[in-house]
């Protein structure tokens, strides 16, 4: 039997894998037939040989197979034997902590011959629901607490869709307000906004005509020791997203299909969508070209990085 677990949301896919392993261990106490194979370090021959060896405990084997899509040779051998693996009593979990190339023959065959579960990034609505549920999970993970809707919104604006960091922040907030309700003020006190969120605020200020505010936000990052080129890369990232969404707007793509067509997370689309109305497509392309010119000028020593960032924001 083959299971195929994959997707961009590595936090939830990892948790799913851990749940399967935990369930297996509860039924098979010895644990001797739980095996991990990473195709980067192991050959298909070793993997298949292990699968064919009978267990002395008459237990089903659970084999976790990682990074199959990173090795073409392994993929070829796996495909040649996929029917045998599909019919085997032992369990093989093909685990990929990202979204593999769906055009490959292996991906298409796994879709047909395995039990598949994809873990894409959560939509904003689903993310809010996930956060609320995490706060009230058993105390083995978090100290039970509740969070009000305003605090959820602020938490998402600070952390975004990174569930690894989100889980840590939930743990921190839960321990701070044990058996109580977490409010917006608690999030503002304990959670540091991600740098991409701050850069987004800088761009919002620019769009609103508040260049002084935008420069103040930028200089705060520089004073805190953030690298100027990294800040520039984040500005480029934000304008890239706005440009992609603007192009889809121009094509009259319905809002509910923008995330799917763009490949951007729904949360990113939600934040950036309204900003597109403030720019023409030509203006966005001009800004994007200017950012890359500034990047080149900094790296070739034509201008100091901090001065270049100031000039860039002044010209947008």
N, C-alpha and C positions, 0 to 999 in steps of 0.2 A: 504494500500500500504506500502511496506517495502523497505527502502533503506539500503544498507550495505556499509559503508565506513570504510576502514581499511588500514593498511600498516605501514612499518617501518619509512617512511618519515612523521613524525607527523606534521611537519610544513605545508606541502601542504594539508594533510588530514584535519587539523584544518581550513585552509583557505577555503577549499571546504565546510566544515560544516558551517562556518560563512557566506559564499555566499548564501547557501540555507536558512539559518535563516533570512538573510537580505531580500531576495526575498519574503519570507513568511510575514515578517513584513510590507512590502510595500503593500501587498494585504489585510492583516488582521491587521488593525490599532490598535485594542484594545490590542493585545498582550496577552490577558488573556488565550488563548488556546495554548500558547507555553509552554511546560512542559519539565522539565529535570528529569530523573530518573537515579540514580546510583545504580546498583544491589548490590553493597557492603553494601549500607545503606537501600535499599528499597526491599520489597518483591514483588513477581510476582502478588500477589493478589491486592496490592495497584496500581501497574502499570495497570493491566487489568481492574480493577474497574474504574480507571480514564478514560480509553479508552471508556468504555461503557456508561459513563455519557454524555448525550446529551448537546451540547453547546447552551446556551441561546442566543447567537449572530448568530446562524446558520453558524458558521465558521468551516472550517476544523481544526482539531487539528494537531499540529506538536509536536510529542513526541520524544525527544532525549534520547536514551537508551544507557548508557555507561557501560562498563565492564561486558557485558553479559557472556563472556568466563571465568570470574573469579568465577562464581557461578554455580556449577553443578545442584543445585536444580532449579535455575532460568532457566537454559538451558533446563531441562526436561519439565518444565511447558510451556516454550516458544514453544518447539517443538510440544507439544500436541495441541497448539492453533494456530500454524503457518498458517494454511489454513484460519482461521477467520481473522487473521491479514493481510494476503495477499489480501483478498477481501474487507477489510474495506476501506471506503472513506478517513478516517483520515490517516495521514502519520506517520509512525514509522521509525526513523533513528537509526539503530544499528551502533553505533560508537565505533571503537576500535583504539586507537592511537598506535598500534603496529601490528605485524603480528601474528594472532592467530594460534593455532594448526589446520592445514588444514585436519587432520585426523578425527576430531570430526564430529559427525553426524550433529550438528548444522551448522558447516561451510558448509558442503556439501548441506544441505537443503537451506541455505541462497543463495548459488550459483545458485540454481535452481529457487527459489521463490522470489527473491528480485532483485532490480536494484543495481548491485555491482560496486564498483569502488575501485581498489587497488592503493595505493600510495607507490610504491617501491622507493628506492634511485635512483636518476637520474644518468644516464651514464655520462661520462666525457663530451661528445658532448652536451648532453641535459643540463647539468649543466652550461656549457659555454653560451648556448643560454638563459637559465633562467636568468643568471647574467646580460647579456646585456639588456634583456627586463626589468628587475627590475630597471635598471638605467634610463630608459626612460618612466617609468610609470608616471601618473599624479602627479603633485606637492603636492597633498593631502597626499602622503606618503613620497616621496623623492623630494628633489629639483632636477629638471630635469638636468641630466648630461649624458655624454657619457664616455665610457671606451674603450681603445684600446686593441687589442688582447694580447699584452705582459703583460699588467696590469692584464687582466683576468687570465692568466696562473699563475702569481705570487700570486694573490688573492686566487686561488684554492689551490696552494701549501701551503699557510699559514693557510687557514681555513678548507680545505677539503670539505666534503659533508654536514656539519652541517648547514642547511638552517636557523635555528634560529640565530646562530651567524653571518652567512653570511648576513642576512637581516640587522642586526645591523651595520656591517662593511660597507655595501652599503650606509646606511643612513649617517654614519659618513663621508665617502668619498664624497657623493653627496653634503653635506652641506659645505664641505671644498672647493670643486671645482664647485660651482653653475654655471649652464649653460656653462660648459666648458668640456674639455676632460681630463679624469683621466689617468695618465700615470703610468708606473712601479715605478717611483721614489715616487709618491704619496702613492702608496700602501706600499712601503718599509718604508716610513716615519710614516704612521698612523696605520698600521695593525701589531699587534704582532703575530709572528708565533706560532702556537699551539705546545705544548710540544711534541706531537707525531711526528710532522714534524721535530723538532730538533733532536729527538732520531733517526729518520730515517736517518738524515744527519750524525749522529754519526756512524751508521751502514754502511752507504755508505763509510765513511772514512776508517773504518776497512777493508772493502772489497777491497778498493783501496790500502791497505798497508800503509795508513797514520794514524798510531796508535797515534802519537803525537797529531794530529788534533782531533782525536776522544776523547782522554783524555781531551784536552782543552775544547771541547764542553760540555763534561760531568761535568767537574769542574765548568764551568760557571753556570750550573743549581744548583749545590750544593751551590755555593757562593750566588746565588739569593734566597736561602732558600728552594729549592725544596727537598722534602723528598727522601732519598736514596732508600727506599723500593718501593716508587712509581716509581722512575726512573727505578728500576730493573723490575717492572711489565710492564713498557712500552717497555723495551728491550725484555722481554719475549713475549709480544704481537706482536712485529715486527717480531721476529724470528718464532713465531708460524705461522704467515701469510706466510712467505717465505717457511716454511716447507710444509704447506698445498698445496701451488702452485707447489712446487717441486714434490710432490707426484703425482699431476695431470699431470705434465709434463712427469713424468716417465710412466704414463699410456697412454701417447700420446693423451691427451685431447686437442682438438683444442682450440686456444687462445680465440676465441669468446664464448666458453662454460665454461671457467674457472670460471668466476664470478658466473654463475648460479650453477655450481656443488659445488663450494667451499662455497657459501653463503656469500662471501666477496663482498664488494662494488667494482664496476668496477674501481673506482679511486684508491683503495688500490691495486687491481690487477695490474693496469697499473704501479704504482710506484715500486712494488715489483718484477714484473715478470723477469726483466733482471738480478736482483741480484741472482736469483736462479742458473744462469749459473756459478756463482763463487763458488758454493758449491756442493759437492756430497750429496746424501741423507743421507749417513752414518755420514758425518761431521755435517750436520744440526741436526740430532738426538742427536749427542754427545753434541753439543752446548746447545740444549734445555734441555738435562739432567743436564748439568753443571749449567745452570741458576737456576734450581730448587734446586740443591744441595747448591748453594750459598745462595738462599733464606732461606733454612732450617738452614744453618750455622749462618746466621745473626740473625734469630729469636730465635735460641737456645743459642745465646751469644758466639759462638765459634770464631767469628771474627767481627771486627768493620765494619759497613756497607760501609763506604767510601773506606776503604782498600779493601774490598771484590769486590767492583765495579771496582776499579783499576786493581786488579788481573784478574778479569773476562775479561775485555777488552784486557788485555795484552796477554791472552791465546787464544783468538779467532783468 
